[in-house]
Amino acid sequence: MPPVQDQGYRLRKDNTALDHIPGSFGPPIVGHTISLVRDLHATIDRQYQQFGPVSRFGLAGFKGVLLLGPDLTQEVLMDPGRNYSAEMGYRRSLGRYYLGSLLLRDNDEHRFQRRMMQTAFKAEAMRQYISVMGPMLSEALEGWRKTPEMRCFPAIKKTLLDVAATIFVGMSPEGEEARKINRAFTDVANGMMGIITKELPGTRHAKAKKQERFLKAFFQKLIGQRRAGTGTDIFSHLCRERDESGEYFSDDDICVQMSFLLFAAHDTTTSALSHVLYYLGQNQAVQQRLRDEVMAFDKTLLDDSDLASMPLVECAVKEALRLHPSVMIMQRRTIGECELGGFAIPADTLLFLAPQHVHKMAEYWDQPEHFDIDRWRPPREEHKRHPASFVGFGGGAHKCIGMHFAMLQSKLFLHQFLRRYRFRLADNFSTKMQTVPLPKPVDNLPVVLEPLP
């Protein structure tokens, strides 16, 4: 069992007595939510220009402190004094449906849970995933030839969910169960946008809670079977993993970790790849540079030794995450009183971090609004100007445990896609971007594919 920690901070309400800090919580009830949904970066930058790196800030149902710039971002994410609770920061948002998942654990409990999951992301396991993913992506992307004009976002989402069903759960991507799981994740994501948090019939929250229970029941009924089996999927790994005293991890822990892992894995990578294609579809020269890199492999399927030889593809994924990080607002809550940016921050105060704003600060990035893969390469290496100027995968103890999995999946996808198609954005594409609950092009990325011989 994990070490016992002081539970007191979990029982206290959020502190909102922040009159000593400049800023504004925004209009009553909704806060800055409407403005944020319309244009997240402009809303955050306006706050920064008016009030500086530390300011009062409010969203629907949340009042706290907005912290901007890489110095404050690094201080909170690294958390040397163990004073910033991820669990309490996300408890009333992600915690509505994923309470107990890895992201919503603190300190010793978080380390304990992270150890539970690390087996599924070790080198040997990753090699097995690559051998499964490659053929699946190849077959799916070959099928896109039938639809030369298509919306890429839903097509990528379906493809990656099919892969996740196989790699993460060890189930067939076809059939009624896969459809129900896809519907469940969609309803849960929509639930996070709901203002009503009581389980009233017909509300987004009620639908999301119903799907949360469905996912738990789905995983729970399979745990015994997976413990007795020899499956190589992530779910099977977690079911067979034991703690330091030789006990299996609890069914509840396994169910919530699997639900959150599936949600985070396919949605965030879908977002990143959609933005890569958005920029490559407008820049044929950069698109061709990446195609030349993937075509240099004289093989149709890659293995793990090939993935390190794709620097341009990796730069493109990171650049897309710089401009459109998959998590637009990170949250923490103070456990005890502290000082941040010269201001006294009381205990139990919500903290908001905005990765996209850090990623677009002209002090650290040249022409930050431009998609430029060479900023990551020698001699420029702009990401090295500050250790926290890029936090596309988070940072500190809560840095994304699946970041290497996400990168290898992105590389395998782009290898298969670019060697099959030259493409451009359709004439009617929109430049508008959705930022919450998941960053993506608002029009689902219409593209025109030109199959290559």
Buried (B, 14 or more C-beta within 10 A) or exposed (E): EBEEEEEEBBEEEBBBEBEEBBBBBBEEEBBBBEBBBEBBBEBBBEBBEEBBBBBBBBBBBBBBBBBBBBBBBBBBBBBEEEBBBBBBBBBBBBBBBBBBBBBBBBBEBBBBBBBBBEBBBEEEBBEBBBEBBBEBBBEBBEEBEEEEEBBBBBBBBBBBBBBBBBBBBBBEBEEEBBEEBBEBBBBBBBBBBBEEBEEEEEBBBBBBBBBBEBBBEBBBEBBEEBBEBEBBBBBBBBBBBEBEEEEBBEBEBBBBBBBBBBBBBBBBBBBBBBBBBBBBBBBEEBBBBBBEBBEEBEEEBBEBEBBEEBEBBBBBBBBBBBBBBBBBBBBBBBBEEBEBBEBEBBBBBBBBBBBBBBBBBEEBBEEBEEBBBBBBBEEEEBBEBBBBBBBBBBBBBBEBBBBBBBBBBBBBBBBBBBBBBBBBBBEEBEEEBBBBBBBBBEBBBBBBBEEEE
